[in-house]
Structures are given as structure tokens and as C-alpha cells.
Amino acid sequence: MTYELGELRQRYVRAMREDVIAQFDTDRERQASAQYAVVRWNDIFARDLARIPSRLEAFHRNAQPSDVWELLADLHNVDAVARGEACGPSRSS
């Protein structure tokens, strides 16, 4: 996630640099190119920013050691048995 946030920060900085060029450069071609780049970088920034919550959720779900997942499966099985539902075999039994 540190890498992702660093990349996001860099995209924001690039958009800001292009915005300065778009507003203050004396060459019309560079201004037009920079205006296009601002839109593009802002789109990329918004897309990547929108991905962070789901990536963070996936990271925290998948970062658990296997014994934690086994414990969660065992707890689910105990709950299912208590409710009278069928459940698969536990690895620890």
C-alpha cells in the first residue's frame, strides 16, 4: 500500500505540474498539450484513488496466516452445527 500511495501522490504532482504549464506557459502548443495532460492525469488519479478501498480490503483479507483462516473455518463449522446445518470437515479433526 505504501507503494500505491506513493504512486498516487506522484500522479497528483504530475497533474499539478501540467496545470501550471497549461496556465502560464507562453507557447500555445505546450499549453494545449498540458491541458490535455491535466485531464488525463486527473482521470488516472481518480481511477486509482477509487481502487484503493477494494485493494485495501483485499490486502487485509488475504494477509491472514493460514492458521487464522483455519480457525475462521472451524468457528463457521461450529456455528453451522449449532444451527443444525451441514458443514464440511475441519482440518483439525
Residue frames as qw, qx, qy, qz and C-alpha x, y, z in Angstrom:
[[0.000, 0.885, 0.465, 0.000, 0.00, 0.00, 0.00],
 [0.329, -0.721, 0.111, 0.599, 2.92, 2.33, 0.63],
 [0.338, -0.047, 0.618, 0.708, 3.94, 1.90, -2.99],
 [0.116, 0.640, 0.694, 0.310, 0.38, 2.52, -4.20],
 [0.169, -0.908, -0.287, 0.256, 0.07, 5.70, -2.14],
 [0.376, -0.520, 0.325, 0.695, 3.44, 6.92, -3.40],
 [0.272, 0.217, 0.695, 0.629, 2.36, 6.37, -6.99],
 [0.008, -0.807, -0.584, -0.087, -0.91, 8.17, -6.32],
 [0.288, -0.814, -0.042, 0.503, 0.98, 11.11, -4.86],
 [0.359, -0.255, 0.517, 0.734, 3.26, 11.22, -7.92],
 [0.193, 0.506, 0.710, 0.449, 0.27, 11.26, -10.28],
 [0.126, -0.900, -0.387, 0.156, -1.21, 14.17, -8.37],
 [0.350, -0.653, 0.215, 0.637, 2.09, 16.07, -8.55],
 [0.345, 0.066, 0.655, 0.669, 2.33, 15.43, -12.31],
 [0.083, 0.740, 0.624, 0.235, -1.18, 16.79, -12.80],
 [0.236, -0.891, -0.161, 0.354, -0.31, 19.90, -10.80],
 [0.396, -0.399, 0.420, 0.712, 2.87, 20.48, -12.86],
 [0.248, 0.340, 0.702, 0.575, 0.94, 20.16, -16.09],
 [0.053, -0.856, -0.513, 0.032, -1.69, 22.54, -14.74],
 [0.294, -0.742, 0.082, 0.598, 0.97, 25.19, -14.12],
 [0.298, -0.112, 0.616, 0.721, 2.22, 24.79, -17.69],
 [0.129, 0.580, 0.739, 0.319, -1.34, 24.91, -19.03],
 [0.128, -0.902, -0.374, 0.176, -1.99, 28.17, -17.21],
 [0.236, -0.886, 0.130, 0.377, 1.28, 30.05, -17.51],
 [0.614, -0.079, 0.518, 0.590, 3.38, 28.79, -20.43],
 [0.185, 0.627, -0.127, -0.746, 3.79, 31.28, -23.26],
 [0.113, 0.189, -0.822, -0.525, 3.74, 28.64, -26.01],
 [0.696, 0.044, 0.029, -0.716, 0.16, 27.84, -27.10],
 [0.750, 0.170, -0.614, -0.177, 1.06, 24.30, -28.21],
 [0.319, 0.125, -0.805, 0.484, 2.61, 23.44, -24.86],
 [0.376, -0.046, 0.403, -0.833, -0.41, 24.94, -23.10],
 [0.781, 0.095, -0.229, -0.573, -2.81, 22.83, -25.15],
 [0.659, 0.173, -0.727, 0.084, -0.73, 19.71, -24.61],
 [0.098, 0.133, -0.718, 0.676, -0.55, 20.41, -20.89],
 [0.570, -0.041, 0.179, -0.801, -4.32, 20.95, -20.67],
 [0.831, 0.096, -0.452, -0.309, -4.84, 17.56, -22.25],
 [0.501, 0.191, -0.755, 0.378, -2.29, 16.05, -19.85],
 [0.238, -0.185, 0.515, -0.802, -4.07, 17.59, -16.85],
 [0.786, -0.005, -0.047, -0.616, -7.33, 15.90, -17.85],
 [0.794, 0.192, -0.576, -0.027, -5.55, 12.60, -18.47],
 [0.301, 0.229, -0.731, 0.568, -3.61, 12.67, -15.16],
 [0.429, -0.151, 0.384, -0.803, -6.73, 13.65, -13.23],
 [0.857, 0.043, -0.250, -0.448, -8.62, 10.73, -14.80],
 [0.677, 0.201, -0.671, 0.226, -5.81, 8.34, -13.90],
 [0.012, 0.249, -0.618, 0.746, -5.65, 9.78, -10.37],
 [0.642, -0.111, 0.170, -0.740, -9.42, 9.42, -9.87],
 [0.862, 0.106, -0.436, -0.234, -9.39, 5.85, -11.22],
 [0.554, 0.205, -0.694, 0.411, -6.51, 4.79, -8.98],
 [0.190, -0.240, 0.495, -0.813, -7.97, 6.57, -5.95],
 [0.773, -0.082, -0.039, -0.628, -11.27, 4.73, -6.44],
 [0.806, 0.142, -0.574, -0.015, -9.42, 1.38, -6.45],
 [0.122, 0.447, -0.683, 0.564, -7.78, 1.86, -3.06],
 [0.627, -0.273, 0.397, -0.612, -10.70, 0.81, -0.79],
 [0.966, 0.102, -0.059, -0.232, -11.20, -2.54, -2.55],
 [0.657, 0.454, -0.523, 0.299, -7.44, -3.17, -2.75],
 [0.126, -0.478, 0.605, -0.624, -7.05, -2.36, 0.93],
 [0.818, -0.149, 0.246, -0.499, -9.91, -4.69, 1.78],
 [0.926, 0.272, -0.260, -0.024, -8.38, -7.47, -0.31],
 [0.362, 0.542, -0.609, 0.451, -4.99, -6.91, 1.28],
 [0.364, -0.391, 0.577, -0.618, -6.38, -7.20, 4.81],
 [0.915, -0.001, 0.109, -0.389, -8.46, -10.25, 3.95],
 [0.896, 0.344, -0.266, 0.087, -5.63, -12.11, 2.24],
 [0.209, 0.670, -0.560, 0.439, -2.87, -11.10, 4.63],
 [0.735, -0.463, 0.317, -0.381, -4.07, -13.51, 7.32],
 [0.037, -0.412, 0.910, 0.026, -1.89, -16.52, 8.12],
 [0.526, -0.049, -0.753, -0.392, -3.35, -19.93, 7.21],
 [0.254, -0.217, -0.851, 0.404, -3.98, -20.86, 10.86],
 [0.228, 0.248, 0.286, -0.897, -6.27, -17.83, 11.17],
 [0.542, 0.127, -0.448, -0.700, -8.25, -18.96, 8.12],
 [0.448, -0.084, -0.890, 0.004, -8.47, -22.46, 9.61],
 [0.044, -0.238, -0.673, 0.699, -9.76, -21.01, 12.87],
 [0.393, 0.222, -0.015, -0.892, -12.37, -18.97, 10.99],
 [0.560, 0.047, -0.694, -0.451, -13.50, -22.10, 9.12],
 [0.325, -0.147, -0.880, 0.313, -13.72, -24.04, 12.40],
 [0.137, 0.249, 0.452, -0.846, -15.78, -21.27, 14.00],
 [0.507, 0.159, -0.318, -0.786, -18.08, -21.23, 10.99],
 [0.512, -0.022, -0.841, -0.172, -18.48, -25.01, 11.22],
 [0.142, -0.202, -0.782, 0.572, -19.30, -24.84, 14.95],
 [0.318, 0.253, 0.168, -0.898, -21.89, -22.17, 14.24],
 [0.543, 0.124, -0.568, -0.606, -23.37, -24.23, 11.40],
 [0.393, -0.106, -0.906, 0.115, -23.60, -27.33, 13.62],
 [0.033, 0.234, 0.600, -0.764, -25.29, -25.29, 16.35],
 [0.469, 0.286, -0.031, -0.835, -27.91, -24.18, 13.81],
 [0.748, 0.158, 0.621, -0.172, -28.33, -27.76, 12.56],
 [0.601, 0.723, -0.202, -0.275, -26.80, -27.11, 9.14],
 [0.945, 0.071, 0.112, 0.298, -24.43, -29.48, 7.36],
 [0.006, -0.927, 0.346, 0.143, -20.82, -28.41, 7.16],
 [0.752, 0.485, -0.433, 0.111, -17.60, -29.68, 5.66],
 [0.861, -0.309, -0.240, 0.324, -14.88, -31.45, 7.62],
 [0.188, -0.955, 0.231, 0.011, -12.45, -29.40, 9.64],
 [0.610, 0.557, -0.521, 0.215, -8.73, -29.85, 9.05],
 [0.108, -0.523, 0.671, -0.514, -8.09, -30.14, 12.78],
 [0.797, -0.176, 0.339, -0.468, -10.47, -33.08, 13.35]]
